[in-house]
Amino acid sequence: MNMCTFKKIAITNRKICDGRLADRISEIIGFTDMIILREKDMSVNDYELLAKNVIDLCEKNNKLCVLHSFTDVARRLNHRAIHLPMGELRRQARKLCDFNIIGASVHSLEEAIDAESLSASYIVAGHIFPTECKAGALPRGTDFLKEICENVHIPVYAIGGINDSNEELVKKCGAAGACRMSGYMRVRE
């Protein structure tokens, strides 16, 4: 893998965001490659309004915006990048042929292989390191990540507790990128 292509991906979460989500996205967009708009607990109407603004911001900054879970919103906005939890990918796989980019969240090698067979464009695997978002849950670790990277042929993005000090470990496992939620949603002094 060419390390120059290592992607930095922001996963949104307005509930832990310092300030307004739109402002935070504007602040981080310059040093990320992709935004996954993961506000899956919003109403459809609120998510659609937010998605329009974030898609526009990403397009202006030549960044990829991937909507999360709201396939109908993505279709109404003619936006062809969607990320789904593994259960939803399994349920909707045959209905996703109109999407150019399909991401899936996986938590096992079996799920990773299944996601690839269901035409996922990339997978997000985790959680790799201890993280506040999964307090008390044991991390899966770098061996887990390396196993997935070695057994699928699509980009694998690591998630969970990734920061500047451990990102190199993720790269060494063969990951194509690293996702951060709290690391990008919260302002670090």
ABEGO torsion letter per residue (X at the ends): XBAAABBBBBBBBAAABBEBAAAAAAAAAAABABBBBABAABBAAAAAAAAAAAAAAAAAAGBBBBBBGBAAAAAAAGBABBBBBAAAAAAAAAAAAABABBBBBBABAAAAAAAAAAGBABBBBOBABBBAAABGBBBAEAAAAAAAAAABABBBBBBEGBBAAAAAAAAAAGBAEBBBAAAAABBBX
